[in-house]
Amino acid sequence: MQRVRIRLENISKSYYSETAVTQALRKVNLSFSEGEFIAITGESGSGKSTLLNIIGGLDSFDDGEMFIDGEPTFQYDDNDWEEYRQRKIGYIFQDYSLIGHYTVLDNMLSALFIMGYERQEAEAIALGYLEQVGLREYVEHKANELSSGQKQRLSIARALAKNTGIIVADEPTGNLDSETGEQIIRLLKEISRNRLVIMVTHNYDQAESYVTRKIRIHDGEVISDVKSGRGEGATEADVAEENKVVVDRRQANTKGRGFAGQLKLASYFARRNVTTLPGRSILFTVFLFMVGVVSFLFIGELFMNKDDIFTKEYSQKGFYHMDDTRLVVKKTDGSAFTQADIDRIADVRNVTVVDSCDFANDINYYLIENRDYEYLYGNRRKGEEKTKVVSFLNEEHFMRSVDCINEEALAEGRLPEARNEIVLYSEDSFLIGQKLLCYFTANNIWDSGEYYQTELVITGLLREETEQVYFTKELCSMLSMHVDSGVYRLYYAYDFSKQDYELKPEVIPVVADDLSGNTVRISHRFENPVAGPVLFHFNDKDLEGNLSEESVEVEVNVLAEVNQSTCDFMEVSKEFYDTYYDKESYQASVYITSYAKTDRVIRDLADKGYEAISIYRTSVTDYVDALVYERLTLIAISAGVLIALFLAEILILKSLMKIRMKDYYVLKFIGMKMQALKKISYFELAICCAVAVVLTIVTMWILRFIGVSFICEMMWYYHLGAYVTFILYNFLLAAFTAAAFNHLLKGRLNA
């Protein structure tokens, strides 16, 4: 007795449009048993393909009931129908429904992996069935390279490999010549010995001598159901052994049906798509790379404008040298800096230069005539001798001590040692040993308009081109003594009536090598200068910069001759200078790679026992409206571009992915569940996105390495948080694109 596999009771199906209702099937009652080879015929539009789609679980019905192996399907949900298509039925289509860019073997393995087989067993089964249909030697050929007959035989082999008890074939010979078509019919006949084979055909004459039953459909109704008498069907004994094999294989291959199995399956198909469609994969990757570059730049712009400090006005009262990479550092215990401290700070990540002579870093120097300064000449009154006045042209050069360089920085010569020695950049070796007149100003340390002048000797030439000149620590300390050490005054013009000195000008002691003892030389512009003994008064400063109550008083001898600096400068002997000046440094300037690293470096210095502040943060005051507007505009543009980019990628990539929509139909037909189908696009875009993200980051680092200025500045703001934001943005873009495509895919597949 034959086992009934499918039974239809009063099945009806209608299709609806805006203007009409078309009834495709009307109360169809049919039973299909194992071992039958059934031909369903009828003219176009009669409903035979609709009937086949309902039997195959590809279409729903409106009324009636379908029983599968005696079980009603009214309670079936999407998962049950997916299970049915995967485990109980195989498909053979007129258009073959192969994945053209896969090899013959890949097409076979696709169905078997979906069934849950592991690779080794799947390959053995696939090769066996390919041998059976005569395609064993074509395993490495792509499916789109096969002839029509070979494609159909591959489609049949794939259906057979699933070892389902039911096979449906929709016009399997429609695209074949008569000879090849008859070969296919004979093969289907052989298959039906222990399976149920249902075939829709327009050419019944070709199949008449092979089928066991003919069903004719007209206007959605069964008008005839006749056994041909040319096949008796299989008995229970005929199918028992085959059924046992099928059941055993179903039970043995239930792995991969859970979430983890879906991930594994989807990742396999995604990787195959990437490797078998290299042009498409490259197109996706290039597009995602372009998106990555644009998003990298604008995410960087957002992080650069995260801090509004650059929209504020900088005040030069505290620190004249406006440099946002400069930190001022002190030791937490208040002690003086040693060379060991300088070395420890220099080892901190993102620190580029450490200068123990902090205050000197706000002193301008003017070394080159007509570049840094010029002389102006004029007559005050008719007949008077011309006056010579120095005019300073360039305030961009600030002192730095030899703390900032080492001997490796020199192309030739040596580092400066004596107070008035320097090193600078030049290609002219004859400059070594030459003297240059240099002027110095310090607008936030000395009174406005004050300057000091001295001759400097060049002892070495720097290797790298720069306008920066490096001075000895002795000279740097001497010129910043006014703020770093104490307050020096000359007391003279004693008023006996007041019992006090009438004049108490503040002075800045500087060393003159030709002086000795307590002999001093004052400026020619000093107020009411007098030669002879004058009282020198000194108040020390504590570590907080406050003047001590105790003072030192000593008599000095003022020479009649004067120096050429402005009035505040008083030349003293080296002996005098060493006696009353503390040479220790209690505050250092630390320069970092970028302002973006300020907080990081301050934290690292604190861990090592140092207190640090950003001179830029300390010196900014009120907001500048124009800068605020510029910052907000850049933020708005960056956010707008990122949003527009988000939408554009989804629309463009979704359109590109639609080109391969047919592949998803094929996978659905051979039994892949919708959840696994959706994950393929996620994995495929994730692979391309990962490559694009890596390429973007590598490209940006290359551009930074070769010195593209705006990239160099932006990259300092790419800390861990920025990279995470960039990566998340691009992967979220890919995920939303895949989700949008999957929404479209679900609608198309359900339709």
HELIX and SHEET records of a PDB file:
HELIX    1   1 LYS A   48  ILE A   55  1                                   8    
HELIX    2   2 ASP A   78  ARG A   87  1                                  10    
HELIX    3   3 VAL A  104  MET A  115  1                                  12    
HELIX    4   4 ARG A  119  GLN A  132  1                                  14    
HELIX    5   5 ARG A  136  TYR A  138  5                                   3    
HELIX    6   6 ALA A  143  GLU A  145  5                                   3    
HELIX    7   7 SER A  148  ALA A  161  1                                  14    
HELIX    8   8 SER A  178  ILE A  191  1                                  14    
HELIX    9   9 TYR A  204  ALA A  207  1                                   4    
HELIX   10  10 GLU A  236  ALA A  252  1                                  17    
HELIX   11  11 PHE A  259  THR A  276  1                                  18    
HELIX   12  12 PRO A  278  MET A  304  1                                  27    
HELIX   13  13 ASP A  308  THR A  311  5                                   4    
HELIX   14  14 GLN A  339  ALA A  346  1                                   8    
HELIX   15  15 PHE A  359  ASP A  362  5                                   4    
HELIX   16  16 VAL A  402  CYS A  404  5                                   3    
HELIX   17  17 GLU A  407  ALA A  409  5                                   3    
HELIX   18  18 SER A  429  LEU A  431  5                                   3    
HELIX   19  19 LYS A  473  LEU A  479  1                                   7    
HELIX   20  20 MET A  481  ASP A  484  1                                   4    
HELIX   21  21 LYS A  574  TYR A  580  1                                   7    
HELIX   22  22 TYR A  595  LYS A  597  5                                   3    
HELIX   23  23 THR A  598  ASP A  607  1                                  10    
HELIX   24  24 ILE A  615  SER A  619  1                                   5    
HELIX   25  25 ASP A  625  MET A  657  1                                  33    
HELIX   26  26 LYS A  658  ARG A  660  5                                   3    
HELIX   27  27 MET A  661  PHE A  669  1                                   9    
HELIX   28  28 MET A  674  ILE A  706  1                                  33    
HELIX   29  29 SER A  709  MET A  715  1                                   7    
HELIX   30  30 LEU A  720  ASN A  750  1                                  31    
SHEET    1   A 4 VAL A  21  SER A  33  0                                        
SHEET    2   A 4 VAL A   4  TYR A  16 -1                                        
SHEET    3   A 4 ASP A  63  ILE A  68 -1                                        
SHEET    4   A 4 GLU A  71  PRO A  72 -1                                        
SHEET    1   B 6 ILE A  89  PHE A  93  0                                        
SHEET    2   B 6 ILE A 166  ASP A 170  1                                        
SHEET    3   B 6 LEU A 196  VAL A 200  1                                        
SHEET    4   B 6 PHE A  37  THR A  41  1                                        
SHEET    5   B 6 ARG A 213  HIS A 218  1                                        
SHEET    6   B 6 GLU A 221  LYS A 227 -1                                        
SHEET    1   C 2 LYS A 312  TYR A 314  0                                        
SHEET    2   C 2 VAL A 620  TYR A 623 -1                                        
SHEET    1   D 4 VAL A 351  ASP A 355  0                                        
SHEET    2   D 4 ALA A 588  ILE A 592 -1                                        
SHEET    3   D 4 ARG A 326  LYS A 331 -1                                        
SHEET    4   D 4 TYR A 610  SER A 614 -1                                        
SHEET    1   E 4 ASN A 364  TYR A 366  0                                        
SHEET    2   E 4 LYS A 435  THR A 441 -1                                        
SHEET    3   E 4 TYR A 452  LEU A 462 -1                                        
SHEET    4   E 4 LEU A 410  GLY A 413 -1                                        
SHEET    1   F 6 ASN A 364  TYR A 366  0                                        
SHEET    2   F 6 LYS A 435  THR A 441 -1                                        
SHEET    3   F 6 TYR A 452  LEU A 462 -1                                        
SHEET    4   F 6 GLU A 421  LEU A 424  1                                        
SHEET    5   F 6 TYR A 470  PHE A 471 -1                                        
SHEET    6   F 6 ARG A 400  SER A 401  1                                        
SHEET    1   G 2 TYR A 373  GLY A 378  0                                        
SHEET    2   G 2 THR A 387  PHE A 392 -1                                        
SHEET    1   H 7 ASP A 500  LEU A 503  0                                        
SHEET    2   H 7 GLY A 486  ASP A 495 -1                                        
SHEET    3   H 7 GLU A 506  VAL A 511 -1                                        
SHEET    4   H 7 PHE A 569  VAL A 572  1                                        
SHEET    5   H 7 THR A 519  ILE A 522 -1                                        
SHEET    6   H 7 LEU A 547  VAL A 558  1                                        
SHEET    7   H 7 GLY A 532  LYS A 541 -1                                        
END                                                                             
